[in-house]
Amino acid sequence: MEDRYLGDGVYASFDGFSITLDLRGQDNTTRIVLEPEVLLRLNQFSVDLSRPESKEFNV
């Protein structure tokens, strides 16, 4: 699978096990590798934020 541009300089790729997020700047790249259980927690965080009772952020 080719890298996919998500916006704001962020690219996502998948190696068959984990998702890698690359923040590509002019001079460097910062990489975050999300293993499946971390991705599940990130998804749950997003769901929690989108609940109407959440005062943090609504998607």
N, CA, C and O atoms as CSV, one atom per row, in Angstrom:
chain,resi,resn,atom,element,x,y,z
A,1,MET,N,N,0.845,-1.178,0.000
A,1,MET,CA,C,0.000,0.000,0.000
A,1,MET,C,C,0.892,1.243,0.000
A,1,MET,O,O,1.863,1.327,0.752
A,2,GLU,N,N,0.551,2.183,-0.838
A,2,GLU,CA,C,1.313,3.421,-0.907
A,2,GLU,C,C,0.953,4.339,0.262
A,2,GLU,O,O,-0.126,4.237,0.845
A,3,ASP,N,N,1.887,5.238,0.588
A,3,ASP,CA,C,1.605,6.233,1.619
A,3,ASP,C,C,0.384,7.045,1.207
A,3,ASP,O,O,0.185,7.350,0.031
A,4,ARG,N,N,-0.419,7.383,2.193
A,4,ARG,CA,C,-1.599,8.206,1.924
A,4,ARG,C,C,-1.460,9.523,2.676
A,4,ARG,O,O,-1.186,9.543,3.876
A,5,TYR,N,N,-1.654,10.619,1.952
A,5,TYR,CA,C,-1.595,11.943,2.557
A,5,TYR,C,C,-2.892,12.195,3.312
A,5,TYR,O,O,-3.978,12.071,2.745
A,6,LEU,N,N,-2.782,12.553,4.607
A,6,LEU,CA,C,-3.957,12.804,5.431
A,6,LEU,C,C,-4.249,14.283,5.599
A,6,LEU,O,O,-5.368,14.660,5.947
A,7,GLY,N,N,-3.250,15.126,5.354
A,7,GLY,CA,C,-3.390,16.567,5.543
A,7,GLY,C,C,-2.396,17.065,6.570
A,7,GLY,O,O,-1.867,16.290,7.366
A,8,ASP,N,N,-2.145,18.367,6.547
A,8,ASP,CA,C,-1.233,19.014,7.507
A,8,ASP,C,C,0.150,18.372,7.547
A,8,ASP,O,O,0.779,18.330,8.604
A,9,GLY,N,N,0.629,17.874,6.414
A,9,GLY,CA,C,1.956,17.276,6.346
A,9,GLY,C,C,2.040,15.864,6.892
A,9,GLY,O,O,3.140,15.338,7.062
A,10,VAL,N,N,0.903,15.237,7.172
A,10,VAL,CA,C,0.877,13.894,7.751
A,10,VAL,C,C,0.562,12.862,6.671
A,10,VAL,O,O,-0.389,13.011,5.903
A,11,TYR,N,N,1.388,11.809,6.632
A,11,TYR,CA,C,1.210,10.691,5.710
A,11,TYR,C,C,1.034,9.424,6.532
A,11,TYR,O,O,1.645,9.281,7.590
A,12,ALA,N,N,0.204,8.503,6.053
A,12,ALA,CA,C,-0.017,7.229,6.740
A,12,ALA,C,C,0.374,6.081,5.823
A,12,ALA,O,O,0.159,6.135,4.612
A,13,SER,N,N,0.951,5.039,6.420
A,13,SER,CA,C,1.278,3.826,5.675
A,13,SER,C,C,0.977,2.627,6.569
A,13,SER,O,O,0.859,2.759,7.787
A,14,PHE,N,N,0.853,1.456,5.943
A,14,PHE,CA,C,0.530,0.223,6.662
A,14,PHE,C,C,1.467,-0.872,6.186
A,14,PHE,O,O,1.623,-1.073,4.982
A,15,ASP,N,N,2.097,-1.588,7.121
A,15,ASP,CA,C,3.057,-2.629,6.763
A,15,ASP,C,C,2.507,-4.046,6.944
A,15,ASP,O,O,3.254,-5.022,6.892
A,16,GLY,N,N,1.200,-4.145,7.156
A,16,GLY,CA,C,0.592,-5.443,7.400
A,16,GLY,C,C,0.367,-5.723,8.876
A,16,GLY,O,O,-0.363,-6.649,9.227
A,17,PHE,N,N,0.991,-4.929,9.746
A,17,PHE,CA,C,0.817,-5.093,11.187
A,17,PHE,C,C,0.493,-3.773,11.865
A,17,PHE,O,O,-0.474,-3.679,12.620
A,18,SER,N,N,1.296,-2.759,11.598
A,18,SER,CA,C,1.122,-1.483,12.273
A,18,SER,C,C,0.928,-0.359,11.257
A,18,SER,O,O,1.299,-0.472,10.089
A,19,ILE,N,N,0.336,0.727,11.745
A,19,ILE,CA,C,0.175,1.931,10.935
A,19,ILE,C,C,1.266,2.901,11.339
A,19,ILE,O,O,1.499,3.137,12.525
A,20,THR,N,N,1.931,3.459,10.345
A,20,THR,CA,C,2.968,4.444,10.595
A,20,THR,C,C,2.474,5.798,10.129
A,20,THR,O,O,1.991,5.941,9.006
A,21,LEU,N,N,2.599,6.795,10.998
A,21,LEU,CA,C,2.286,8.175,10.660
A,21,LEU,C,C,3.596,8.930,10.517
A,21,LEU,O,O,4.433,8.905,11.420
A,22,ASP,N,N,3.775,9.595,9.398
A,22,ASP,CA,C,4.968,10.408,9.158
A,22,ASP,C,C,4.551,11.859,9.076
A,22,ASP,O,O,3.665,12.211,8.297
A,23,LEU,N,N,5.181,12.701,9.869
A,23,LEU,CA,C,5.000,14.138,9.764
A,23,LEU,C,C,6.196,14.652,8.988
A,23,LEU,O,O,7.309,14.708,9.511
A,24,ARG,N,N,5.965,15.025,7.747
A,24,ARG,CA,C,7.054,15.407,6.855
A,24,ARG,C,C,7.164,16.921,6.788
A,24,ARG,O,O,6.275,17.610,6.288
A,25,GLY,N,N,8.275,17.416,7.305
A,25,GLY,CA,C,8.576,18.828,7.234
A,25,GLY,C,C,9.601,19.076,6.152
A,25,GLY,O,O,9.993,18.157,5.432
A,26,GLN,N,N,10.029,20.306,6.039
A,26,GLN,CA,C,11.006,20.649,5.016
A,26,GLN,C,C,12.355,19.999,5.274
A,26,GLN,O,O,13.034,19.592,4.332
A,27,ASP,N,N,12.752,19.897,6.533
A,27,ASP,CA,C,14.088,19.407,6.847
A,27,ASP,C,C,14.146,18.031,7.485
A,27,ASP,O,O,15.217,17.427,7.550
A,28,ASN,N,N,13.003,17.519,7.961
A,28,ASN,CA,C,13.044,16.226,8.642
A,28,ASN,C,C,11.689,15.546,8.617
A,28,ASN,O,O,10.692,16.121,8.180
A,29,THR,N,N,11.674,14.321,9.090
A,29,THR,CA,C,10.448,13.537,9.210
A,29,THR,C,C,10.363,12.993,10.629
A,29,THR,O,O,11.337,12.455,11.157
A,30,THR,N,N,9.203,13.135,11.234
A,30,THR,CA,C,8.938,12.549,12.540
A,30,THR,C,C,8.002,11.378,12.311
A,30,THR,O,O,7.009,11.503,11.595
A,31,ARG,N,N,8.313,10.244,12.914
A,31,ARG,CA,C,7.551,9.016,12.664
A,31,ARG,C,C,6.964,8.490,13.967
A,31,ARG,O,O,7.627,8.446,15.003
A,32,ILE,N,N,5.694,8.092,13.879
A,32,ILE,CA,C,4.999,7.428,14.986
A,32,ILE,C,C,4.451,6.118,14.447
A,32,ILE,O,O,3.732,6.106,13.447
A,33,VAL,N,N,4.789,5.009,15.108
A,33,VAL,CA,C,4.301,3.691,14.700
A,33,VAL,C,C,3.239,3.255,15.696
A,33,VAL,O,O,3.496,3.155,16.896
A,34,LEU,N,N,2.023,2.993,15.175
A,34,LEU,CA,C,0.898,2.591,16.018
A,34,LEU,C,C,0.636,1.101,15.859
A,34,LEU,O,O,0.211,0.646,14.797
A,35,GLU,N,N,0.893,0.344,16.923
A,35,GLU,CA,C,0.553,-1.067,16.917
A,35,GLU,C,C,-0.962,-1.184,17.054
A,35,GLU,O,O,-1.615,-0.234,17.486
A,36,PRO,N,N,-1.533,-2.339,16.691
A,36,PRO,CA,C,-2.999,-2.476,16.669
A,36,PRO,C,C,-3.700,-2.035,17.955
A,36,PRO,O,O,-4.725,-1.355,17.889
A,37,GLU,N,N,-3.171,-2.406,19.120
A,37,GLU,CA,C,-3.851,-2.037,20.366
A,37,GLU,C,C,-3.795,-0.537,20.621
A,37,GLU,O,O,-4.720,0.019,21.214
A,38,VAL,N,N,-2.737,0.123,20.188
A,38,VAL,CA,C,-2.644,1.578,20.336
A,38,VAL,C,C,-3.626,2.262,19.381
A,38,VAL,O,O,-4.250,3.259,19.742
A,39,LEU,N,N,-3.760,1.732,18.181
A,39,LEU,CA,C,-4.722,2.279,17.230
A,39,LEU,C,C,-6.148,2.145,17.772
A,39,LEU,O,O,-6.957,3.059,17.612
A,40,LEU,N,N,-6.459,1.023,18.406
A,40,LEU,CA,C,-7.783,0.853,19.010
A,40,LEU,C,C,-8.040,1.911,20.079
A,40,LEU,O,O,-9.140,2.455,20.165
A,41,ARG,N,N,-7.025,2.202,20.892
A,41,ARG,CA,C,-7.177,3.229,21.926
A,41,ARG,C,C,-7.347,4.609,21.308
A,41,ARG,O,O,-8.125,5.422,21.808
A,42,LEU,N,N,-6.627,4.879,20.227
A,42,LEU,CA,C,-6.765,6.156,19.530
A,42,LEU,C,C,-8.169,6.284,18.936
A,42,LEU,O,O,-8.786,7.346,19.021
A,43,ASN,N,N,-8.668,5.215,18.340
A,43,ASN,CA,C,-10.035,5.237,17.806
A,43,ASN,C,C,-11.052,5.476,18.913
A,43,ASN,O,O,-11.998,6.241,18.722
A,44,GLN,N,N,-10.879,4.839,20.059
A,44,GLN,CA,C,-11.806,5.034,21.181
A,44,GLN,C,C,-11.739,6.478,21.675
A,44,GLN,O,O,-12.766,7.061,22.023
A,45,PHE,N,N,-10.552,7.050,21.707
A,45,PHE,CA,C,-10.376,8.444,22.095
A,45,PHE,C,C,-11.184,9.344,21.168
A,45,PHE,O,O,-11.855,10.267,21.630
A,46,SER,N,N,-11.125,9.084,19.865
A,46,SER,CA,C,-11.878,9.858,18.887
A,46,SER,C,C,-13.384,9.717,19.103
A,46,SER,O,O,-14.122,10.699,19.026
A,47,VAL,N,N,-13.832,8.496,19.374
A,47,VAL,CA,C,-15.257,8.254,19.645
A,47,VAL,C,C,-15.678,9.028,20.889
A,47,VAL,O,O,-16.727,9.671,20.897
A,48,ASP,N,N,-14.867,8.967,21.932
A,48,ASP,CA,C,-15.193,9.675,23.174
A,48,ASP,C,C,-15.313,11.182,22.934
A,48,ASP,O,O,-16.199,11.830,23.491
A,49,LEU,N,N,-14.440,11.728,22.121
A,49,LEU,CA,C,-14.476,13.167,21.841
A,49,LEU,C,C,-15.690,13.576,21.028
A,49,LEU,O,O,-16.150,14.713,21.127
A,50,SER,N,N,-16.215,12.658,20.224
A,50,SER,CA,C,-17.331,13.009,19.348
A,50,SER,C,C,-18.696,12.855,20.027
A,50,SER,O,O,-19.723,13.172,19.426
A,51,ARG,N,N,-18.713,12.378,21.250
A,51,ARG,CA,C,-19.977,12.246,21.975
A,51,ARG,C,C,-20.529,13.630,22.295
A,51,ARG,O,O,-19.771,14.547,22.611
A,52,PRO,N,N,-21.843,13.777,22.214
A,52,PRO,CA,C,-22.449,15.093,22.459
A,52,PRO,C,C,-22.110,15.684,23.827
A,52,PRO,O,O,-22.004,16.903,23.967
A,53,GLU,N,N,-21.940,14.836,24.827
A,53,GLU,CA,C,-21.647,15.349,26.168
A,53,GLU,C,C,-20.188,15.790,26.339
A,53,GLU,O,O,-19.839,16.415,27.340
A,54,SER,N,N,-19.347,15.464,25.367
A,54,SER,CA,C,-17.943,15.855,25.449
A,54,SER,C,C,-17.815,17.352,25.190
A,54,SER,O,O,-18.301,17.869,24.185
A,55,LYS,N,N,-17.157,18.029,26.109
A,55,LYS,CA,C,-16.938,19.469,25.952
A,55,LYS,C,C,-15.591,19.748,25.273
A,55,LYS,O,O,-15.259,20.897,24.983
A,56,GLU,N,N,-14.833,18.695,25.029
A,56,GLU,CA,C,-13.488,18.829,24.463
A,56,GLU,C,C,-13.507,19.188,22.989
A,56,GLU,O,O,-12.915,20.178,22.558
A,57,PHE,N,N,-14.207,18.354,22.227
A,57,PHE,CA,C,-14.105,18.450,20.773
A,57,PHE,C,C,-15.223,17.648,20.144
A,57,PHE,O,O,-15.503,16.531,20.579
A,58,ASN,N,N,-15.842,18.178,19.164
A,58,ASN,CA,C,-16.877,17.425,18.446
A,58,ASN,C,C,-16.490,17.329,16.986
A,58,ASN,O,O,-16.262,18.340,16.322
A,59,VAL,N,N,-16.415,16.088,16.489
A,59,VAL,CA,C,-16.033,15.831,15.102
A,59,VAL,C,C,-17.235,15.986,14.211
A,59,VAL,O,O,-17.130,15.811,12.997
